[in-house]
Amino acid sequence: MGMLKEFKDFVLRGNVIDLAVAVVIGAAFNAIVSSLVENVITPLLLAPALKAANLQDIDKLAWGAVKYGSFLAAVIKFVIIAFILFIIIKGMKSLEKKKVPSAQEPSSTDKLLMEIRDSLKK
C-alpha cells in the first residue's frame, strides 16, 4: 500500500504532469508540421513540375495535389487534444485544492487556552 501512495504522489507532482503534457502536445504538434510539409508545401513546390510534364495519369496528378483537408484535420486533432488535456489538468488542479486542509476556526477549548496564555503574558 505504501508503494501505491508513493507512486500516486510521484504522478501528481507538478513537474511529472508538465512533462507528460509537453510530450503529448509535442507529438500532436509534430503531426501538424508533418501534415503541412507533406500535404501543402511539398505539393506546391512540385506542382509546377507536374504541370510542365503534362501528365495524363490520374494517380500521378492526385499525388501532386495540395491536400488542405488533411492539414486542417491535423490542426483540428491538435486543438481537440489540447482542449482535452486542459480539461484533465484543470480537474487534477481542482482535486489538489480540495485535498489542502482549509484554515479552521479554533475550537472553544483552543480559544480559552489562548486567552489564558495571553493573560499570563500580561
N, CA, C and O atoms as a GROMACS GRO file, in nm:
protein
  488
    1MET      N    1   0.082  -0.119   0.000
    1MET     CA    2   0.000   0.000   0.000
    1MET      C    3   0.086   0.125   0.000
    1MET      O    4   0.049   0.226  -0.061
    2GLY      N    5   0.201   0.121   0.068
    2GLY     CA    6   0.289   0.236   0.074
    2GLY      C    7   0.348   0.269  -0.062
    2GLY      O    8   0.367   0.387  -0.096
    3MET      N    9   0.378   0.166  -0.141
    3MET     CA   10   0.434   0.189  -0.274
    3MET      C   11   0.331   0.256  -0.365
    3MET      O   12   0.366   0.340  -0.447
    4LEU      N   13   0.205   0.219  -0.350
    4LEU     CA   14   0.097   0.280  -0.429
    4LEU      C   15   0.084   0.428  -0.395
    4LEU      O   16   0.064   0.510  -0.484
    5LYS      N   17   0.094   0.462  -0.266
    5LYS     CA   18   0.086   0.602  -0.225
    5LYS      C   19   0.204   0.681  -0.280
    5LYS      O   20   0.188   0.795  -0.324
    6GLU      N   21   0.324   0.621  -0.276
    6GLU     CA   22   0.442   0.689  -0.331
    6GLU      C   23   0.427   0.713  -0.480
    6GLU      O   24   0.463   0.819  -0.530
    7PHE      N   25   0.372   0.613  -0.551
    7PHE     CA   26   0.350   0.629  -0.695
    7PHE      C   27   0.250   0.740  -0.723
    7PHE      O   28   0.269   0.820  -0.814
    8LYS      N   29   0.143   0.745  -0.644
    8LYS     CA   30   0.041   0.850  -0.660
    8LYS      C   31   0.102   0.987  -0.636
    8LYS      O   32   0.076   1.081  -0.711
    9ASP      N   33   0.183   1.000  -0.533
    9ASP     CA   34   0.249   1.128  -0.504
    9ASP      C   35   0.343   1.167  -0.616
    9ASP      O   36   0.353   1.284  -0.653
   10PHE      N   37   0.414   1.067  -0.671
   10PHE     CA   38   0.507   1.094  -0.781
   10PHE      C   39   0.433   1.144  -0.905
   10PHE      O   40   0.474   1.241  -0.968
   11VAL      N   41   0.324   1.077  -0.939
   11VAL     CA   42   0.248   1.113  -1.060
   11VAL      C   43   0.181   1.249  -1.045
   11VAL      O   44   0.173   1.324  -1.142
   12LEU      N   45   0.134   1.281  -0.927
   12LEU     CA   46   0.062   1.405  -0.908
   12LEU      C   47   0.153   1.525  -0.884
   12LEU      O   48   0.105   1.637  -0.868
   13ARG      N   49   0.284   1.502  -0.882
   13ARG     CA   50   0.376   1.617  -0.873
   13ARG      C   51   0.364   1.699  -1.000
   13ARG      O   52   0.342   1.644  -1.108
   14GLY      N   53   0.379   1.828  -0.987
   14GLY     CA   54   0.360   1.918  -1.100
   14GLY      C   55   0.454   1.893  -1.216
   14GLY      O   56   0.411   1.898  -1.331
   15ASN      N   57   0.582   1.867  -1.188
   15ASN     CA   58   0.677   1.854  -1.299
   15ASN      C   59   0.654   1.728  -1.382
   15ASN      O   60   0.682   1.729  -1.501
   16VAL      N   61   0.604   1.621  -1.322
   16VAL     CA   62   0.574   1.499  -1.397
   16VAL      C   63   0.455   1.523  -1.490
   16VAL      O   64   0.455   1.481  -1.605
   17ILE      N   65   0.355   1.591  -1.438
   17ILE     CA   66   0.237   1.622  -1.519
   17ILE      C   67   0.275   1.716  -1.632
   17ILE      O   68   0.230   1.698  -1.746
   18ASP      N   69   0.357   1.816  -1.603
   18ASP     CA   70   0.401   1.909  -1.707
   18ASP      C   71   0.478   1.837  -1.818
   18ASP      O   72   0.460   1.867  -1.936
   19LEU      N   73   0.562   1.743  -1.779
   19LEU     CA   74   0.639   1.667  -1.877
   19LEU      C   75   0.547   1.582  -1.964
   19LEU      O   76   0.565   1.575  -2.086
   20ALA      N   77   0.449   1.518  -1.903
   20ALA     CA   78   0.355   1.436  -1.980
   20ALA      C   79   0.275   1.522  -2.078
   20ALA      O   80   0.255   1.482  -2.193
   21VAL      N   81   0.230   1.638  -2.034
   21VAL     CA   82   0.156   1.729  -2.122
   21VAL      C   83   0.246   1.775  -2.237
   21VAL      O   84   0.202   1.784  -2.351
   22ALA      N   85   0.370   1.805  -2.207
   22ALA     CA   86   0.464   1.850  -2.311
   22ALA      C   87   0.486   1.742  -2.416
   22ALA      O   88   0.493   1.773  -2.535
   23VAL      N   89   0.497   1.617  -2.375
   23VAL     CA   90   0.518   1.508  -2.470
   23VAL      C   91   0.397   1.492  -2.561
   23VAL      O   92   0.411   1.477  -2.682
   24VAL      N   93   0.277   1.495  -2.502
   24VAL     CA   94   0.155   1.478  -2.582
   24VAL      C   95   0.135   1.595  -2.677
   24VAL      O   96   0.104   1.574  -2.794
   25ILE      N   97   0.153   1.717  -2.628
   25ILE     CA   98   0.137   1.835  -2.714
   25ILE      C   99   0.245   1.835  -2.823
   25ILE      O  100   0.217   1.870  -2.937
   26GLY      N  101   0.366   1.795  -2.789
   26GLY     CA  102   0.473   1.789  -2.889
   26GLY      C  103   0.443   1.689  -3.000
   26GLY      O  104   0.468   1.717  -3.117
   27ALA      N  105   0.390   1.574  -2.963
   27ALA     CA  106   0.354   1.474  -3.064
   27ALA      C  107   0.242   1.525  -3.154
   27ALA      O  108   0.246   1.506  -3.275
   28ALA      N  109   0.143   1.590  -3.094
   28ALA     CA  110   0.032   1.644  -3.174
   28ALA      C  111   0.080   1.756  -3.265
   28ALA      O  112   0.036   1.766  -3.379
   29PHE      N  113   0.169   1.840  -3.216
   29PHE     CA  114   0.221   1.949  -3.299
   29PHE      C  115   0.310   1.893  -3.410
   29PHE      O  116   0.313   1.948  -3.521
   30ASN      N  117   0.382   1.786  -3.382
   30ASN     CA  118   0.462   1.721  -3.485
   30ASN      C  119   0.373   1.673  -3.600
   30ASN      O  120   0.412   1.681  -3.716
   31ALA      N  121   0.254   1.623  -3.567
   31ALA     CA  122   0.161   1.580  -3.671
   31ALA      C  123   0.118   1.698  -3.759
   31ALA      O  124   0.102   1.683  -3.880
   32ILE      N  125   0.100   1.815  -3.698
   32ILE     CA  126   0.063   1.934  -3.775
   32ILE      C  127   0.176   1.972  -3.871
   32ILE      O  128   0.152   1.997  -3.989
   33VAL      N  129   0.298   1.975  -3.822
   33VAL     CA  130   0.412   2.013  -3.906
   33VAL      C  131   0.431   1.911  -4.019
   33VAL      O  132   0.454   1.950  -4.133
   34SER      N  133   0.421   1.784  -3.987
   34SER     CA  134   0.436   1.680  -4.090
   34SER      C  135   0.328   1.694  -4.197
   34SER      O  136   0.356   1.683  -4.316
   35SER      N  137   0.205   1.718  -4.154
   35SER     CA  138   0.095   1.734  -4.249
   35SER      C  139   0.115   1.858  -4.335
   35SER      O  140   0.087   1.855  -4.455
   36LEU      N  141   0.162   1.964  -4.276
   36LEU     CA  142   0.187   2.087  -4.352
   36LEU      C  143   0.291   2.063  -4.461
   36LEU      O  144   0.274   2.105  -4.576
   37VAL      N  145   0.398   1.995  -4.425
   37VAL     CA  146   0.505   1.970  -4.522
   37VAL      C  147   0.459   1.871  -4.630
   37VAL      O  148   0.478   1.895  -4.749
   38GLU      N  149   0.397   1.759  -4.588
   38GLU     CA  150   0.360   1.655  -4.683
   38GLU      C  151   0.241   1.692  -4.770
   38GLU      O  152   0.237   1.659  -4.889
   39ASN      N  153   0.142   1.762  -4.712
   39ASN     CA  154   0.017   1.784  -4.783
   39ASN      C  155   0.003   1.923  -4.845
   39ASN      O  156  -0.083   1.942  -4.931
   40VAL      N  157   0.084   2.019  -4.804
   40VAL     CA  158   0.069   2.154  -4.856
   40VAL      C  159   0.198   2.202  -4.924
   40VAL      O  160   0.198   2.236  -5.042
   41ILE      N  161   0.308   2.206  -4.849
   41ILE     CA  162   0.430   2.267  -4.902
   41ILE      C  163   0.490   2.185  -5.016
   41ILE      O  164   0.520   2.239  -5.123
   42THR      N  165   0.507   2.054  -4.994
   42THR     CA  166   0.568   1.971  -5.099
   42THR      C  167   0.486   1.972  -5.228
   42THR      O  168   0.544   1.991  -5.335
   43PRO      N  169   0.354   1.952  -5.223
   43PRO     CA  170   0.277   1.958  -5.349
   43PRO      C  171   0.285   2.095  -5.417
   43PRO      O  172   0.286   2.103  -5.540
   44LEU      N  173   0.290   2.203  -5.339
   44LEU     CA  174   0.301   2.335  -5.401
   44LEU      C  175   0.435   2.352  -5.472
   44LEU      O  176   0.443   2.416  -5.576
   45LEU      N  177   0.540   2.295  -5.414
   45LEU     CA  178   0.671   2.303  -5.477
   45LEU      C  179   0.679   2.214  -5.601
   45LEU      O  180   0.748   2.247  -5.698
   46LEU      N  181   0.606   2.101  -5.598
   46LEU     CA  182   0.612   2.007  -5.710
   46LEU      C  183   0.508   2.037  -5.818
   46LEU      O  184   0.519   1.985  -5.929
   47ALA      N  185   0.408   2.119  -5.789
   47ALA     CA  186   0.301   2.145  -5.885
   47ALA      C  187   0.353   2.200  -6.018
   47ALA      O  188   0.308   2.154  -6.123
   48PRO      N  189   0.444   2.295  -6.019
   48PRO     CA  190   0.495   2.344  -6.150
   48PRO      C  191   0.562   2.233  -6.230
   48PRO      O  192   0.551   2.230  -6.353
   49ALA      N  193   0.633   2.142  -6.163
   49ALA     CA  194   0.700   2.033  -6.234
   49ALA      C  195   0.597   1.938  -6.295
   49ALA      O  196   0.617   1.888  -6.406
   50LEU      N  197   0.487   1.912  -6.224
   50LEU     CA  198   0.383   1.823  -6.276
   50LEU      C  199   0.311   1.887  -6.394
   50LEU      O  200   0.280   1.818  -6.492
   51LYS      N  201   0.284   2.017  -6.386
   51LYS     CA  202   0.217   2.085  -6.497
   51LYS      C  203   0.307   2.088  -6.620
   51LYS      O  204   0.260   2.073  -6.733
   52ALA      N  205   0.435   2.107  -6.599
   52ALA     CA  206   0.530   2.111  -6.711
   52ALA      C  207   0.540   1.974  -6.778
   52ALA      O  208   0.563   1.966  -6.899
   53ALA      N  209   0.523   1.866  -6.701
   53ALA     CA  210   0.535   1.731  -6.757
   53ALA      C  211   0.409   1.693  -6.834
   53ALA      O  212   0.412   1.598  -6.912
   54ASN      N  213   0.298   1.766  -6.814
   54ASN     CA  214   0.171   1.740  -6.883
   54ASN      C  215   0.129   1.594  -6.865
   54ASN      O  216   0.106   1.522  -6.963
   55LEU      N  217   0.121   1.552  -6.740
   55LEU     CA  218   0.089   1.412  -6.709
   55LEU      C  219  -0.059   1.384  -6.731
   55LEU      O  220  -0.144   1.469  -6.704
   56GLN      N  221  -0.089   1.266  -6.779
   56GLN     CA  222  -0.227   1.225  -6.803
   56GLN      C  223  -0.276   1.124  -6.699
   56GLN      O  224  -0.397   1.101  -6.687
   57ASP      N  225  -0.186   1.065  -6.625
   57ASP     CA  226  -0.222   0.962  -6.529
   57ASP      C  227  -0.284   1.026  -6.405
   57ASP      O  228  -0.222   1.111  -6.342
   58ILE      N  229  -0.406   0.986  -6.369
   58ILE     CA  230  -0.479   1.047  -6.258
   58ILE      C  231  -0.409   1.022  -6.124
   58ILE      O  232  -0.413   1.108  -6.036
   59ASP      N  233  -0.344   0.906  -6.107
   59ASP     CA  234  -0.274   0.877  -5.982
   59ASP      C  235  -0.159   0.973  -5.960
   59ASP      O  236  -0.136   1.019  -5.848
   60LYS      N  237  -0.086   1.003  -6.065
   60LYS     CA  238   0.027   1.094  -6.052
   60LYS      C  239  -0.022   1.236  -6.028
   60LYS      O  240   0.043   1.313  -5.957
   61LEU      N  241  -0.134   1.272  -6.088
   61LEU     CA  242  -0.188   1.406  -6.064
   61LEU      C  243  -0.238   1.419  -5.920
   61LEU      O  244  -0.219   1.522  -5.857
   62ALA      N  245  -0.301   1.313  -5.869
   62ALA     CA  246  -0.350   1.316  -5.731
   62ALA      C  247  -0.233   1.322  -5.633
   62ALA      O  248  -0.244   1.380  -5.525
   63TRP      N  249  -0.121   1.261  -5.671
   63TRP     CA  250  -0.004   1.263  -5.583
   63TRP      C  251   0.046   1.406  -5.566
   63TRP      O  252   0.094   1.441  -5.458
   64GLY      N  253   0.035   1.488  -5.667
   64GLY     CA  254   0.085   1.624  -5.660
   64GLY      C  255  -0.017   1.725  -5.610
   64GLY      O  256   0.012   1.844  -5.606
   65ALA      N  257  -0.137   1.678  -5.573
   65ALA     CA  258  -0.242   1.770  -5.531
   65ALA      C  259  -0.215   1.821  -5.389
   65ALA      O  260  -0.164   1.750  -5.303
   66VAL      N  261  -0.252   1.947  -5.368
   66VAL     CA  262  -0.242   2.005  -5.235
   66VAL      C  263  -0.362   1.956  -5.155
   66VAL      O  264  -0.476   1.970  -5.197
   67LYS      N  265  -0.334   1.898  -5.039
   67LYS     CA  266  -0.440   1.837  -4.958
   67LYS      C  267  -0.464   1.923  -4.834
   67LYS      O  268  -0.417   1.892  -4.724
   68TYR      N  269  -0.537   2.031  -4.854
   68TYR     CA  270  -0.567   2.120  -4.742
   68TYR      C  271  -0.651   2.050  -4.635
   68TYR      O  272  -0.636   2.077  -4.516
   69GLY      N  273  -0.738   1.961  -4.680
   69GLY     CA  274  -0.824   1.889  -4.586
   69GLY      C  275  -0.745   1.807  -4.486
   69GLY      O  276  -0.778   1.806  -4.367
   70SER      N  277  -0.642   1.739  -4.531
   70SER     CA  278  -0.558   1.659  -4.440
   70SER      C  279  -0.487   1.748  -4.340
   70SER      O  280  -0.474   1.714  -4.222
   71PHE      N  281  -0.440   1.864  -4.389
   71PHE     CA  282  -0.373   1.957  -4.299
   71PHE      C  283  -0.471   2.013  -4.196
   71PHE      O  284  -0.438   2.020  -4.077
   72LEU      N  285  -0.591   2.051  -4.240
   72LEU     CA  286  -0.691   2.103  -4.146
   72LEU      C  287  -0.733   1.996  -4.045
   72LEU      O  288  -0.759   2.026  -3.929
   73ALA      N  289  -0.739   1.870  -4.090
   73ALA     CA  290  -0.772   1.760  -3.997
   73ALA      C  291  -0.666   1.749  -3.888
   73ALA      O  292  -0.699   1.727  -3.772
   74ALA      N  293  -0.539   1.764  -3.924
   74ALA     CA  294  -0.431   1.759  -3.824
   74ALA      C  295  -0.442   1.874  -3.727
   74ALA      O  296  -0.419   1.857  -3.607
   75VAL      N  297  -0.478   1.993  -3.776
   75VAL     CA  298  -0.494   2.109  -3.688
   75VAL      C  299  -0.611   2.087  -3.592
   75VAL      O  300  -0.600   2.116  -3.473
   76ILE      N  301  -0.722   2.034  -3.644
   76ILE     CA  302  -0.840   2.008  -3.559
   76ILE      C  303  -0.807   1.903  -3.453
   76ILE      O  304  -0.847   1.918  -3.337
   77LYS      N  305  -0.735   1.798  -3.490
   77LYS     CA  306  -0.693   1.696  -3.392
   77LYS      C  307  -0.609   1.760  -3.282
   77LYS      O  308  -0.627   1.730  -3.164
   78PHE      N  309  -0.516   1.848  -3.321
   78PHE     CA  310  -0.432   1.915  -3.223
   78PHE      C  311  -0.516   1.996  -3.124
   78PHE      O  312  -0.494   1.990  -3.003
   79VAL      N  313  -0.611   2.072  -3.176
   79VAL     CA  314  -0.696   2.155  -3.090
   79VAL      C  315  -0.777   2.067  -2.994
   79VAL      O  316  -0.791   2.099  -2.876
   80ILE      N  317  -0.830   1.957  -3.044
   80ILE     CA  318  -0.909   1.866  -2.959
   80ILE      C  319  -0.820   1.806  -2.850
   80ILE      O  320  -0.860   1.802  -2.734
   81ILE      N  321  -0.700   1.760  -2.887
   81ILE     CA  322  -0.608   1.702  -2.787
   81ILE      C  323  -0.571   1.806  -2.682
   81ILE      O  324  -0.571   1.776  -2.562
   82ALA      N  325  -0.540   1.927  -2.726
   82ALA     CA  326  -0.501   2.033  -2.632
   82ALA      C  327  -0.617   2.066  -2.537
   82ALA      O  328  -0.596   2.087  -2.418
   83PHE      N  329  -0.741   2.070  -2.590
   83PHE     CA  330  -0.857   2.102  -2.507
   83PHE      C  331  -0.882   1.991  -2.404
   83PHE      O  332  -0.912   2.019  -2.288
   84ILE      N  333  -0.871   1.866  -2.447
   84ILE     CA  334  -0.891   1.754  -2.353
   84ILE      C  335  -0.785   1.757  -2.244
   84ILE      O  336  -0.816   1.734  -2.127
   85LEU      N  337  -0.661   1.783  -2.280
   85LEU     CA  338  -0.556   1.794  -2.178
   85LEU      C  339  -0.584   1.909  -2.082
   85LEU      O  340  -0.562   1.897  -1.961
   86PHE      N  341  -0.633   2.020  -2.135
   86PHE     CA  342  -0.669   2.134  -2.050
   86PHE      C  343  -0.774   2.094  -1.947
   86PHE      O  344  -0.763   2.127  -1.829
   87ILE      N  345  -0.877   2.022  -1.992
   87ILE     CA  346  -0.984   1.979  -1.900
   87ILE      C  347  -0.929   1.882  -1.795
   87ILE      O  348  -0.963   1.892  -1.677
   88ILE      N  349  -0.844   1.789  -1.838
   88ILE     CA  350  -0.787   1.692  -1.743
   88ILE      C  351  -0.702   1.762  -1.639
   88ILE      O  352  -0.714   1.735  -1.519
   89ILE      N  353  -0.614   1.853  -1.682
   89ILE     CA  354  -0.527   1.924  -1.589
   89ILE      C  355  -0.608   2.012  -1.495
   89ILE      O  356  -0.579   2.021  -1.376
   90LYS      N  357  -0.711   2.077  -1.549
   90LYS     CA  358  -0.796   2.161  -1.464
   90LYS      C  359  -0.866   2.076  -1.358
   90LYS      O  360  -0.878   2.118  -1.243
   91GLY      N  361  -0.910   1.957  -1.396
   91GLY     CA  362  -0.972   1.866  -1.299
   91GLY      C  363  -0.874   1.820  -1.193
   91GLY      O  364  -0.908   1.810  -1.075
   92MET      N  365  -0.750   1.792  -1.235
   92MET     CA  366  -0.649   1.750  -1.137
   92MET      C  367  -0.616   1.862  -1.041
   92MET      O  368  -0.596   1.838  -0.922
   93LYS      N  369  -0.610   1.986  -1.092
   93LYS     CA  370  -0.581   2.100  -1.005
   93LYS      C  371  -0.692   2.120  -0.903
   93LYS      O  372  -0.665   2.153  -0.787
   94SER      N  373  -0.818   2.101  -0.945
   94SER     CA  374  -0.928   2.118  -0.850
   94SER      C  375  -0.925   2.009  -0.744
   94SER      O  376  -0.962   2.033  -0.629
   95LEU      N  377  -0.881   1.887  -0.781
   95LEU     CA  378  -0.868   1.781  -0.681
   95LEU      C  379  -0.758   1.813  -0.581
   95LEU      O  380  -0.772   1.786  -0.462
   96GLU      N  381  -0.648   1.872  -0.629
   96GLU     CA  382  -0.539   1.909  -0.538
   96GLU      C  383  -0.585   2.015  -0.440
   96GLU      O  384  -0.547   2.012  -0.323
   97LYS      N  385  -0.666   2.110  -0.487
   97LYS     CA  386  -0.714   2.217  -0.398
   97LYS      C  387  -0.805   2.162  -0.290
   97LYS      O  388  -0.805   2.211  -0.178
   98LYS      N  389  -0.883   2.059  -0.324
   98LYS     CA  390  -0.974   2.001  -0.225
   98LYS      C  391  -0.898   1.926  -0.117
   98LYS      O  392  -0.946   1.917  -0.003
   99LYS      N  393  -0.780   1.872  -0.151
   99LYS     CA  394  -0.703   1.797  -0.053
   99LYS      C  395  -0.637   1.886   0.051
   99LYS      O  396  -0.610   1.842   0.162
  100VAL      N  397  -0.612   2.012   0.017
  100VAL     CA  398  -0.544   2.104   0.108
  100VAL      C  399  -0.640   2.141   0.220
  100VAL      O  400  -0.749   2.192   0.193
  101PRO      N  401  -0.602   2.116   0.343
  101PRO     CA  402  -0.693   2.150   0.453
  101PRO      C  403  -0.708   2.301   0.467
  101PRO      O  404  -0.610   2.375   0.464
  102SER      N  405  -0.829   2.343   0.482
  102SER     CA  406  -0.853   2.486   0.498
  102SER      C  407  -0.830   2.527   0.643
  102SER      O  408  -0.836   2.445   0.734
  103ALA      N  409  -0.803   2.654   0.662
  103ALA     CA  410  -0.780   2.705   0.797
  103ALA      C  411  -0.911   2.700   0.874
  103ALA      O  412  -1.010   2.763   0.836
  104GLN      N  413  -0.911   2.626   0.982
  104GLN     CA  414  -1.032   2.611   1.061
  104GLN      C  415  -1.027   2.709   1.177
  104GLN      O  416  -0.921   2.745   1.228
  105GLU      N  417  -1.144   2.750   1.215
  105GLU     CA  418  -1.152   2.839   1.331
  105GLU      C  419  -1.120   2.758   1.456
  105GLU      O  420  -1.162   2.643   1.469
  106PRO      N  421  -1.044   2.817   1.547
  106PRO     CA  422  -1.007   2.743   1.668
  106PRO      C  423  -1.131   2.704   1.749
  106PRO      O  424  -1.231   2.776   1.752
  107SER      N  425  -1.122   2.588   1.812
  107SER     CA  426  -1.234   2.541   1.895
  107SER      C  427  -1.244   2.627   2.021
  107SER      O  428  -1.156   2.708   2.050
  108SER      N  429  -1.352   2.608   2.095
  108SER     CA  430  -1.372   2.686   2.218
  108SER      C  431  -1.261   2.658   2.319
  108SER      O  432  -1.221   2.747   2.394
  109THR      N  433  -1.212   2.534   2.322
  109THR     CA  434  -1.103   2.500   2.414
  109THR      C  435  -0.976   2.573   2.373
  109THR      O  436  -0.903   2.624   2.458
  110ASP      N  437  -0.949   2.577   2.242
  110ASP     CA  438  -0.830   2.648   2.195
  110ASP      C  439  -0.840   2.797   2.226
  110ASP      O  440  -0.741   2.859   2.265
  111LYS      N  441  -0.958   2.854   2.208
  111LYS     CA  442  -0.977   2.997   2.239
  111LYS      C  443  -0.951   3.023   2.387
  111LYS      O  444  -0.886   3.121   2.423
  112LEU      N  445  -1.003   2.935   2.471
  112LEU     CA  446  -0.985   2.951   2.615
  112LEU      C  447  -0.836   2.941   2.651
  112LEU      O  448  -0.787   3.020   2.731
  113LEU      N  449  -0.765   2.845   2.592
  113LEU     CA  450  -0.623   2.831   2.619
  113LEU      C  451  -0.545   2.955   2.570
  113LEU      O  452  -0.450   2.998   2.636
  114MET      N  453  -0.585   3.012   2.455
  114MET     CA  454  -0.517   3.132   2.405
  114MET      C  455  -0.542   3.250   2.499
  114MET      O  456  -0.452   3.331   2.522
  115GLU      N  457  -0.663   3.260   2.552
  115GLU     CA  458  -0.692   3.368   2.647
  115GLU      C  459  -0.607   3.353   2.773
  115GLU      O  460  -0.552   3.450   2.825
  116ILE      N  461  -0.597   3.230   2.822
  116ILE     CA  462  -0.515   3.204   2.941
  116ILE      C  463  -0.368   3.240   2.912
  116ILE      O  464  -0.303   3.304   2.994
  117ARG      N  465  -0.318   3.200   2.795
  117ARG     CA  466  -0.180   3.231   2.757
  117ARG      C  467  -0.160   3.383   2.753
  117ARG      O  468  -0.061   3.434   2.805
  118ASP      N  469  -0.253   3.454   2.690
  118ASP     CA  470  -0.240   3.599   2.679
  118ASP      C  471  -0.244   3.666   2.815
  118ASP      O  472  -0.169   3.760   2.841
  119SER      N  473  -0.332   3.618   2.903
  119SER     CA  474  -0.342   3.680   3.037
  119SER      C  475  -0.216   3.650   3.118
  119SER      O  476  -0.175   3.734   3.198
  120LEU      N  477  -0.154   3.534   3.101
  120LEU     CA  478  -0.030   3.501   3.171
  120LEU      C  479   0.086   3.588   3.123
  120LEU      O  480   0.176   3.620   3.201
  121LYS      N  481   0.084   3.625   2.996
  121LYS     CA  482   0.189   3.712   2.944
  121LYS      C  483   0.181   3.850   3.007
  121LYS      O  484   0.284   3.914   3.030
  122LYS      N  485   0.061   3.896   3.034
  122LYS     CA  486   0.044   4.029   3.094
  122LYS      C  487   0.088   4.024   3.237
  122LYS      O  488   0.082   4.125   3.307
   0.00000   0.00000   0.00000
